[in-house]
C-alpha cells in the first residue's frame, strides 16, 4: 500500500471535482488485509490521497495491524459526504484529531483497538451532528469524558472501554435521549453478544450482563436491548438519581469503581431491569426496599461494599443466594447466615415514620402547645377572678358580660 499501490490510491479519485451525475457515493473497504502503511501529514500518505474523493461515503481499513503512524489533523478534510469511518484494530498512535468534528454527516466512527493516547477531543461533538456510533475502546486514552458529547443527540452507542479514563459518574446521561448502550468497562468477565443495526449498518457490541449466552437480533431500526456498563473505571461520587429514570434499561453494571453513598430508591422504577451489578464499590447505607419491585431481575451483585441492615425480601429477592451480598459485614437476614437483631429490624420502620409522617409530628407538637396553653389560660382566669387583679381586666370582662346579657 505504501509503495506499489500508491498509483492506485491516487487514481481512485482522479479529479478533485468529479461530475455529480456520474458519482453518487464511493465505498472503499480494504479491511481485513495485511496492508502496510504509515499514516502521516504527508500529501503522499494514504489518507491524504483520498482527500480528492469528495463523494466518499464509506471508508474502512480496519483490522490491518501493519497500518501505523498517526491520524493527521487534515483528516477533517475528508469527504463531506463521509458517513462511515472504520480504522479499528490497526496500530495507529498519537492523539485523536479534534477535526473529526467537521464530519457533519458521519454516523459511524470506530477507532477501537489502536494505540491512541491523550484525551478525547472536546471538538468531537462541538455541534449537533448525525453521529450514532462512537467506539474508542482498547486504547490508551486518559482524562475525562468531554461534556460536549451531549451535542451528539443522535448517539446510540458510546464505547470507551479499556482505557485509562478517570471521571465522576457521567451525570449527563439523561441528556442523550437516544443513547442505548454505554460502555466504559474493561472487558474481563463473561459477556453476551448483541447485534444492533440501523439504516444500512450492522454492528455488534459486547454486553456484560448475565451468566448465560444469548443472541439479540434486531429487526427494527431501533435496538430492543439497552445496557449501561461503566465497570472497571475510576468513577467516584454518588450514583445520580437520573439513572432511575432510564425505564427501558435492561442491564446496569457499575462494578469495580469507587462509588460512594446509598443506592438511589429511584432504582425501583427500572421495571425492565434484568441484571444489576454494583459490586466492588464503596456504597453504603441500606438496600432500598423499592428494589423488590424489579420483577424481571435475574442477576444481582452487591458484593464487596459497605451496605448495612436487613436484606429486603419478597419477589425476585428471595431467589438470590449469599454470593450476591458477600463482603458486606453490616448486612443481615436471608440468605446470609447472620440474623438481624431487633434494633436492626426496627430502624427501617423508625426511618419510615420519621420520613413519611413529618406532618403528624407537627400536629403532635401543635396539640401539645394547645394543651399547655389551655391549662395556662384556665389557671390565669382563676387567679384573676379570685384576687380581682388586675382591676382593668376584671372591669373589661364584667362590661362585656353585661352587654351580652342586655342584648
C-alpha positions as CSV (number, residue, x, y, z in Angstrom):
1,X,0.0,0.0,0.0
2,X,2.9,2.2,0.8
3,X,4.8,1.5,-2.4
4,X,3.4,-0.3,-5.4
5,X,-0.2,0.6,-4.7
6,X,0.3,4.4,-4.5
7,X,-0.7,4.9,-8.1
8,X,-3.9,3.0,-7.5
9,X,-4.7,5.2,-4.4
10,X,-4.2,8.4,-6.5
11,X,-6.2,7.1,-9.5
12,X,-9.1,6.1,-7.3
13,X,-10.3,9.8,-7.3
14,X,-8.6,11.2,-10.4
15,X,-10.3,14.6,-10.1
16,X,-11.0,16.8,-7.1
17,X,-14.4,17.7,-8.6
18,X,-15.9,14.6,-10.2
19,X,-19.2,15.2,-12.1
20,X,-22.1,14.6,-9.6
21,X,-24.1,12.9,-12.3
22,X,-21.5,10.1,-12.6
23,X,-20.6,9.7,-8.9
24,X,-23.3,9.3,-6.3
25,X,-21.2,7.9,-3.5
26,X,-17.9,6.0,-3.1
27,X,-17.4,2.9,-0.9
28,X,-13.8,1.9,-0.1
29,X,-13.5,-1.2,2.1
30,X,-9.9,-2.5,2.4
31,X,-10.4,-4.1,5.8
32,X,-9.1,-7.5,6.9
33,X,-5.9,-7.5,4.9
34,X,-2.1,-7.3,5.5
35,X,-1.7,-3.9,4.1
36,X,1.2,-1.8,5.3
37,X,1.2,2.0,5.5
38,X,2.5,4.7,7.7
39,X,-0.1,7.4,8.3
40,X,1.2,11.0,8.5
41,X,0.5,14.5,7.4
42,X,2.4,14.0,4.1
43,X,0.5,14.7,1.0
44,X,1.6,11.3,-0.4
45,X,0.2,9.4,2.5
46,X,-2.7,7.0,2.2
47,X,-5.4,9.2,3.8
48,X,-4.1,12.4,2.1
49,X,-4.5,10.7,-1.3
50,X,-8.3,10.3,-0.5
51,X,-9.0,14.0,0.1
52,X,-10.0,14.4,-3.5
53,X,-12.8,11.8,-3.0
54,X,-15.4,14.4,-2.3
55,X,-18.2,11.8,-2.6
56,X,-16.6,9.1,-0.5
57,X,-19.3,8.0,2.0
58,X,-17.8,4.7,3.3
59,X,-14.2,4.2,4.3
60,X,-12.9,1.2,6.2
61,X,-9.3,0.0,6.6
62,X,-10.0,-1.9,9.8
63,X,-8.0,-4.9,11.1
64,X,-4.8,-4.1,9.2
65,X,-2.3,-4.3,12.0
66,X,0.6,-3.1,9.8
67,X,-1.0,0.3,9.3
68,X,0.7,2.6,11.8
69,X,1.6,6.2,12.3
70,X,-0.9,8.9,13.4
71,X,-4.0,10.5,12.0
72,X,-3.2,13.9,10.6
73,X,-5.2,17.0,11.5
74,X,-6.2,17.2,7.9
75,X,-8.4,14.2,8.4
76,X,-11.2,16.6,8.9
77,X,-10.9,17.5,5.2
78,X,-12.1,14.0,4.2
79,X,-15.2,13.9,2.1
80,X,-18.1,16.0,3.3
81,X,-20.3,13.0,2.3
82,X,-18.5,10.6,4.7
83,X,-20.9,8.6,6.8
84,X,-18.8,5.6,7.9
85,X,-15.2,5.6,9.1
86,X,-13.6,2.5,10.5
87,X,-10.0,2.5,11.5
88,X,-10.3,-0.1,14.2
89,X,-7.7,-2.8,15.1
90,X,-4.7,-1.2,13.4
91,X,-1.6,0.2,15.1
92,X,-2.3,3.9,15.0
93,X,-0.9,6.0,17.7
94,X,-0.9,9.7,18.7
95,X,-3.9,11.8,19.6
96,X,-7.3,11.6,18.0
97,X,-7.7,14.8,15.9
98,X,-10.4,17.1,17.0
99,X,-11.1,18.0,13.4
100,X,-13.1,14.8,13.0
101,X,-15.9,17.0,14.4
102,X,-16.1,18.6,11.0
103,X,-17.7,15.4,9.6
104,X,-21.3,16.7,9.6
105,X,-22.9,13.6,8.1
106,X,-20.9,10.9,9.7
107,X,-22.9,8.3,11.6
108,X,-20.3,5.6,12.4
109,X,-16.8,6.2,13.8
110,X,-14.6,3.3,15.1
111,X,-11.1,4.0,16.4
112,X,-11.0,1.0,18.8
113,X,-8.1,-1.4,19.2
114,X,-5.3,1.1,18.5
115,X,-2.7,2.9,20.5
116,X,-4.3,6.3,20.7
117,X,-3.3,8.4,23.7
118,X,-4.1,11.8,25.3
119,X,-7.6,12.9,26.0
120,X,-10.9,12.5,24.0
121,X,-11.1,15.8,22.0
122,X,-13.7,18.2,23.1
123,X,-14.5,19.0,19.4
124,X,-15.8,15.6,18.5
125,X,-19.3,16.8,19.2
126,X,-18.8,20.5,19.2
127,X,-22.1,20.9,17.4
128,X,-25.1,18.8,16.6
129,X,-24.4,16.0,14.0
130,X,-25.6,12.6,12.9
131,X,-23.2,10.5,14.9
132,X,-24.8,7.3,16.2
133,X,-21.9,5.0,16.9
134,X,-18.6,6.1,18.5
135,X,-16.2,3.4,19.6
136,X,-12.8,4.3,21.2
137,X,-12.3,1.3,23.4
138,X,-9.0,-0.6,23.9
139,X,-6.7,2.5,23.5
140,X,-4.6,4.5,26.0
141,X,-6.9,7.5,26.4
142,X,-6.9,9.4,29.6
143,X,-8.7,12.2,31.3
144,X,-12.5,12.7,31.4
145,X,-15.4,12.4,29.0
146,X,-15.9,15.8,27.3
147,X,-19.2,17.4,28.2
148,X,-19.7,18.3,24.5
149,X,-20.8,14.8,23.9
150,X,-24.3,16.0,24.8
151,X,-24.3,17.7,21.4
152,X,-24.4,14.3,19.8
153,X,-28.1,14.0,20.3
154,X,-28.4,11.0,17.9
155,X,-25.7,9.0,19.7
156,X,-26.9,5.4,20.4
157,X,-23.7,3.6,21.3
158,X,-20.7,5.0,23.1
159,X,-17.8,2.6,23.9
160,X,-14.7,3.9,25.6
161,X,-13.9,0.7,27.5
162,X,-10.3,-0.5,28.2
163,X,-8.8,3.0,28.5
164,X,-7.4,5.0,31.5
165,X,-10.3,7.4,31.9
166,X,-11.0,8.8,35.4
167,X,-14.1,10.8,35.9
168,X,-17.1,11.3,38.2
169,X,-20.2,9.4,37.3
170,X,-21.5,10.9,33.9
171,X,-24.5,12.8,35.2
172,X,-25.4,13.9,31.7
173,X,-26.7,10.5,30.7
174,X,-30.3,11.8,30.7
175,X,-29.3,14.5,28.2
176,X,-28.7,11.9,25.4
177,X,-32.2,10.8,24.6
178,X,-31.3,8.1,22.1
179,X,-28.3,6.6,24.0
180,X,-28.9,2.8,24.3
181,X,-25.5,1.3,25.0
182,X,-22.8,3.0,27.1
183,X,-19.5,1.2,27.8
184,X,-16.6,2.2,30.0
185,X,-15.6,-1.2,31.3
186,X,-12.6,-3.4,31.0
187,X,-13.9,-6.5,29.2
188,X,-12.6,-9.2,31.6
189,X,-15.7,-11.1,32.6
190,X,-18.2,-13.3,30.9
191,X,-20.1,-11.4,28.2
192,X,-23.0,-11.7,25.9
193,X,-23.0,-10.6,22.3
194,X,-25.8,-8.4,21.0
195,X,-26.2,-7.1,17.4
196,X,-27.6,-3.7,16.7
197,X,-28.5,-2.3,13.3
198,X,-29.7,1.0,11.9
199,X,-30.1,2.3,8.4
200,X,-27.5,0.4,6.2
201,X,-25.2,-0.6,9.1
202,X,-25.0,-3.6,11.3
203,X,-22.7,-3.5,14.3
204,X,-22.2,-5.7,17.4
205,X,-21.2,-4.9,21.0
206,X,-20.3,-7.0,24.0
207,X,-22.7,-6.7,27.0
208,X,-21.6,-7.7,30.4
209,X,-24.9,-8.9,31.8
210,X,-25.9,-12.4,32.7
211,X,-24.1,-15.7,33.1
212,X,-25.8,-17.3,30.1
213,X,-25.2,-16.7,26.4
214,X,-27.9,-15.2,24.3
215,X,-28.0,-13.5,20.9
216,X,-30.2,-10.5,20.4
217,X,-31.1,-9.8,16.8
218,X,-32.6,-6.5,15.6
219,X,-35.4,-6.5,13.1
220,X,-36.3,-2.8,13.6
221,X,-34.4,0.4,13.2
222,X,-34.1,0.8,16.9
223,X,-32.4,-1.8,19.2
224,X,-34.5,-3.8,21.6
225,X,-31.9,-4.1,24.3
226,X,-30.3,-1.2,26.2
227,X,-27.4,-1.5,28.6
228,X,-25.0,0.7,30.6
229,X,-21.7,-0.8,31.5
230,X,-19.3,1.6,33.4
231,X,-17.4,-1.1,35.2
232,X,-13.7,-1.2,35.9
233,X,-13.0,2.5,36.0
234,X,-12.1,5.2,38.4
235,X,-15.6,6.7,38.8
236,X,-16.3,8.2,42.2
237,X,-19.0,10.1,43.9
238,X,-22.7,9.1,44.3
239,X,-24.9,7.4,41.8
240,X,-27.1,10.1,40.2
241,X,-30.8,9.7,40.7
242,X,-31.3,10.3,37.0
243,X,-30.2,6.7,36.4
244,X,-33.5,5.6,38.0
245,X,-35.4,7.4,35.1
246,X,-33.9,5.1,32.4
247,X,-37.0,2.9,32.5
248,X,-36.1,0.9,29.3
249,X,-32.8,-0.2,30.8
250,X,-32.2,-4.0,30.8
251,X,-28.7,-4.2,32.2
252,X,-26.7,-1.9,34.5
253,X,-23.1,-2.7,35.5
254,X,-21.3,-0.1,37.8
255,X,-19.0,-2.6,39.4
256,X,-15.3,-2.1,40.2
257,X,-15.3,1.6,40.8
258,X,-15.1,3.9,43.8
259,X,-18.7,4.9,44.0
260,X,-20.0,6.0,47.4
261,X,-23.3,6.8,49.1
262,X,-26.5,4.9,49.0
263,X,-28.4,3.2,46.2
264,X,-31.0,5.7,44.9
265,X,-34.5,4.5,45.8
266,X,-35.4,5.6,42.2
267,X,-33.8,2.3,41.1
268,X,-37.1,0.8,41.9
269,X,-38.5,2.4,38.8
270,X,-36.3,0.4,36.5
271,X,-39.1,-2.0,35.7
272,X,-37.4,-3.7,32.8
273,X,-34.1,-4.3,34.5
274,X,-32.8,-7.9,34.3
275,X,-29.2,-7.5,35.5
276,X,-27.8,-5.2,38.3
277,X,-24.2,-5.3,39.3
278,X,-22.9,-2.7,41.9
279,X,-20.2,-5.0,43.3
280,X,-16.7,-3.8,44.4
281,X,-17.5,-0.2,45.2
282,X,-17.8,1.8,48.4
283,X,-21.5,2.1,48.5
284,X,-23.1,2.3,51.9
285,X,-26.5,2.5,53.7
286,X,-29.4,0.2,53.4
287,X,-30.6,-1.7,50.3
288,X,-33.8,0.1,49.3
289,X,-36.9,-2.0,49.7
290,X,-38.1,-0.4,46.4
291,X,-35.8,-2.8,44.6
292,X,-38.2,-5.7,45.3
293,X,-40.4,-4.1,42.6
294,X,-37.9,-5.3,39.9
295,X,-39.8,-8.4,38.9
296,X,-37.6,-9.2,35.9
297,X,-34.4,-9.1,37.8
298,X,-32.3,-12.3,37.3
299,X,-28.8,-11.2,38.2
300,X,-28.0,-9.2,41.4
301,X,-24.5,-8.5,42.6
302,X,-24.0,-6.2,45.6
303,X,-20.9,-7.9,47.0
304,X,-17.9,-6.1,48.5
305,X,-19.5,-2.8,49.5
306,X,-20.4,-1.3,52.9
307,X,-24.1,-2.0,53.0
308,X,-25.8,-2.4,56.3
309,X,-29.1,-3.6,57.7
310,X,-31.6,-6.3,56.7
311,X,-31.7,-7.5,53.1
312,X,-35.1,-6.8,51.5
313,X,-37.2,-9.9,50.9
314,X,-40.0,-10.8,48.6
315,X,-40.5,-11.4,44.9
316,X,-37.1,-11.7,43.0
317,X,-35.0,-11.0,46.1
318,X,-36.0,-14.4,47.5
319,X,-34.2,-16.1,44.6
320,X,-30.7,-14.7,45.1
321,X,-28.1,-16.5,47.1
322,X,-25.5,-15.3,49.6
323,X,-22.9,-14.7,46.8
324,X,-24.9,-11.6,45.8
325,X,-24.1,-10.0,49.1
326,X,-20.8,-11.3,50.3
327,X,-18.2,-8.8,51.6
328,X,-20.8,-6.6,53.3
329,X,-20.2,-7.2,57.0
330,X,-23.1,-5.0,58.1
331,X,-25.8,-6.9,56.1
332,X,-28.1,-9.5,57.8
333,X,-31.0,-11.6,57.1
334,X,-31.8,-14.2,54.4
335,X,-29.9,-15.6,52.5
336,X,-27.0,-14.7,54.8
337,X,-26.3,-16.8,58.0
338,X,-26.2,-13.7,60.1
339,X,-29.6,-12.9,61.7
340,X,-30.8,-9.4,62.2
341,X,-31.2,-8.0,65.8
342,X,-34.4,-6.3,66.9
343,X,-32.7,-2.9,66.6
344,X,-31.7,-3.6,63.0
345,X,-35.2,-4.7,62.1
346,X,-36.9,-1.7,63.8
347,X,-34.7,1.0,62.3
348,X,-36.3,1.0,58.9
349,X,-39.7,1.4,60.5
350,X,-38.5,4.3,62.5
351,X,-36.9,5.9,59.4
352,X,-40.2,5.4,57.5
353,X,-42.1,7.0,60.4
354,X,-39.7,9.9,60.6
355,X,-39.7,10.5,56.8
356,X,-43.3,9.8,55.9
357,X,-45.1,11.1,59.0
358,X,-43.5,14.5,59.3
359,X,-46.9,16.2,59.2
360,X,-48.2,14.0,62.0
361,X,-45.2,15.0,64.1
362,X,-46.0,18.7,63.5
363,X,-49.6,18.1,64.7
364,X,-48.3,16.4,67.8
365,X,-46.3,19.5,68.7
366,X,-49.3,21.7,67.9
367,X,-51.6,19.7,70.2
368,X,-49.0,19.7,73.0
369,X,-48.8,23.5,72.6
370,X,-52.7,23.8,72.6
371,X,-53.0,21.7,75.7
372,X,-50.3,23.7,77.6
373,X,-52.0,26.9,76.5
374,X,-55.4,25.8,77.7
375,X,-54.1,24.8,81.1
376,X,-52.2,28.1,81.5
377,X,-55.3,30.1,80.4
378,X,-57.6,28.4,83.0
379,X,-55.1,29.0,85.7
380,X,-54.8,32.7,84.8
381,X,-58.5,33.1,84.8
382,X,-58.8,31.5,88.2
383,X,-56.2,33.9,89.7
384,X,-57.9,37.0,88.1
385,X,-61.3,36.3,89.4
386,X,-60.3,35.3,92.9
387,X,-57.9,38.2,93.5
388,X,-59.7,40.9,91.5
389,X,-56.4,41.9,89.8
390,X,-55.6,43.3,87.5
391,X,-58.6,45.6,88.1
392,X,-58.8,46.9,84.5
393,X,-59.0,43.3,83.1
394,X,-61.8,42.4,85.6
395,X,-63.8,45.5,84.7
396,X,-63.4,44.9,81.0
397,X,-64.7,41.3,81.3
398,X,-67.7,42.4,83.5
399,X,-68.6,45.1,81.0
400,X,-68.6,42.6,78.1
401,X,-70.7,40.2,80.1
402,X,-73.3,42.9,80.9
403,X,-73.5,43.9,77.3
404,X,-74.1,40.3,76.2
405,X,-76.8,39.9,78.9
406,X,-78.7,43.1,78.0
407,X,-78.6,42.2,74.3
